[in-house]
Amino acid sequence: MPQESNPVNGSQIPNQTVPAGTDEAYDRIAAGLYGLASMLVGEGEESVRLVETAIANGETSVCRNPVEARMSSRRALCAAALDILARRDPVSLAAPEGLKPAESCIEDDDLAAAGVSGDELERMRKWLASLPTALRAIFVLRAVAGFTAAETAALLAAHGGAQAAGWTPSAASELFRQGLCSLASQLIQATSSR
């Protein structure tokens, strides 16, 4: 049977019939993963490698449910991105000590509470890039990747380096609320300057 190159890693794969629309679906998946990666580690080669890692390490082939497949690839990408962030600056993802709840402009840790859609967040990249590493990572894991506070804390603890071992769901939730307040403030400023 003739073989062709795999577009992800260049390996040889058997030539087989691919259902119509599959290429477009893969393109959308890869674009979404690249957007997520670039929010975490910045645009460029590292983000491309993260997408390749997510596709290679995500358990998408065993997932019968597309939502499970998407979360699996996002989990693989976010874990690898946190590994990169921890290598760049080992203390940047350190678990907070003595974190006290701040007076919050938002009572719930829901992105909708700030009046923000995923598309609007995509346009807020400059704001996102200005956040400290831990806050940016938590915000992207929660708001973009769709992980819960518990999943976010577990990813940080597992991949954020030795100083990140103490992350808790309540700390991830509190910092996410702080990020939501910052975003809401940014949106108010943006709309008032028009």
N, C-alpha and C positions, 0 to 999 in steps of 0.2 A: 504494500500500500504506500502511495507517495506520502512524503512528510513535508511539513512546513514549519517555519519558526514560530515559537510562542512569542507574542508581542510583549509579554511581561518580562521573561527572563532569557529569551533567545534560544531556549532548548528546542529540540525537535519534538513535534507532536504529530500523531497520525492525522492524515487529512480525512476529516469527517464532515458530514453535513451538519451545518449550524443553523438552528432555527432563525427565521427572518426576524430582524430587530435585535438580535443578540448583541451585535457590535455596538449599536446605539445604547443598549442597556449597560454594557461594560464601560462605554465612554462616560455615561452619567455617573456610574459608581466611582470610577477613577477620578472624575472631576470633583465629586463630593468629598472623596477621601483626600484629594490634594488640597481642597479648601480647608478642611479640618487640620491637616498637617501644617499648612502655612500659617494658620492662626496660632498654632502651638510653637513652632520652631522657626518660622519665617519662610519666605518664598525661596525657591532654588532647589539645588541638587539634593539637599537633605530631605526636603519634602517629597521629592520624586522617589527617593530610596524608601521613605516611610510608606508610600503607597505600595511599592513593590513588596515590602515586608508584610504589609497588611493583607495583600492578596495572597502571598505565599503562606502566611501563618494563620490567617483567619480560617475558621472551620466552616467556610461557606459551602463547600461541597457536601457536607454531611447534614446541613440544615435544610429541612424541608420547607420551613417557613421563611419567606423573604425578610421579614422583620428580624428574625433570629440571625439570618445570614448577615444583614446590615450591621447589627450590633456586634457580631463576632468580628467582622472586619474592622469596625471602629475600635473595639477593645484591643485588638492586636496593634493597630496603628497608634492608639493613645499610649499603650504600654511602652512601645518603642520610642515614642516622642518623649515621654517622661524620662526614659533612660538617657536620652540625648541631653535633655535639660539638666539632669542631675550631674552628668559628666561635665557640662559647660561650667556649672557653678554648684558645687556640692551642697551649699547651704541655702540655695534659692528655693528649694521645696521643703525646707525644714518644717516640721509640725509646730504650730504655735504653742507656746507655753503660757498658761494663765489667760487665755483668751476670754474676755468678758463680752457679753452681747452689747453691741453698740446701739445707741438710739437710732433706729432704722426708719427710713422713709417708707419702707415697704415691709409689711408684716409677714407676708408669705414669701417663700423662696421659689417663686414661679416666674418665669420669664414674661408671661402674659401680664403679670402684675405691674411690670414696668412699661407695658404697652408696646412691646417690641416683637416683631416677627423675625424669623430666621433670615429673611431677605434683608431686613433693615440692619440686622447684626452684621451681615456680610459687608454692608456699606460703612460699618463703624470700625474698620480695621485699624485706622490710625489711633483711635481711642483705645482699642484692645491692645495694640502694641505698646502703649504708654503705661500699661498696668505692670506692677511688680510680677515677677515670674509665677509665683504661687497663685496669686489672685487670677492672673490670665489663664493659667492651666485649669484652675477650678471652674472659672467661668466657661471656658471652651468645653470642658468635659461635661458640665451640666447643661448649658444652654444649646450647644451645637451638637455634641455627640449624644446627648439625651440620657446620660447616666444619672442615677439617683445619688443622693448624698452618701449613702453607704458604699455604693460602687465606686464613687469618686475617691472617697477616703481609702478604700482598699487598693485602688490603682496607685494612688500617691504613696501609700505605705510600702507597697510591693516594688515600685519602680522609681521612687524619688530619692533613693540613696539611704544611707544609714540614719541620717538625721530626720528622715520623713516617717520613720516607723511609728510615731505616735499620732498620726492623723486619725481623727474620729469623724463619724458622720455629722455630729453637731458642729464641729469646727469647720468642716467643708460647707455645711449649710449656712453658718454665720458669715463666712467670707463670701459666699455666693450672694447673700442678701446685700452685703456691702458693695459688691460689684454691681448688683442691680440698681442700687441707689446712685452709684457713680454714673451708670449708663442713663438712668432717668434724668439726672442733672445735665448730662451731655446733650440729650435729646431736647430738653427744654431750652438750653442755650442755642442749639442749632435752629430751632424753630423761631425763637425770638429774634434771631439775627437776620431773618429773611425779610 
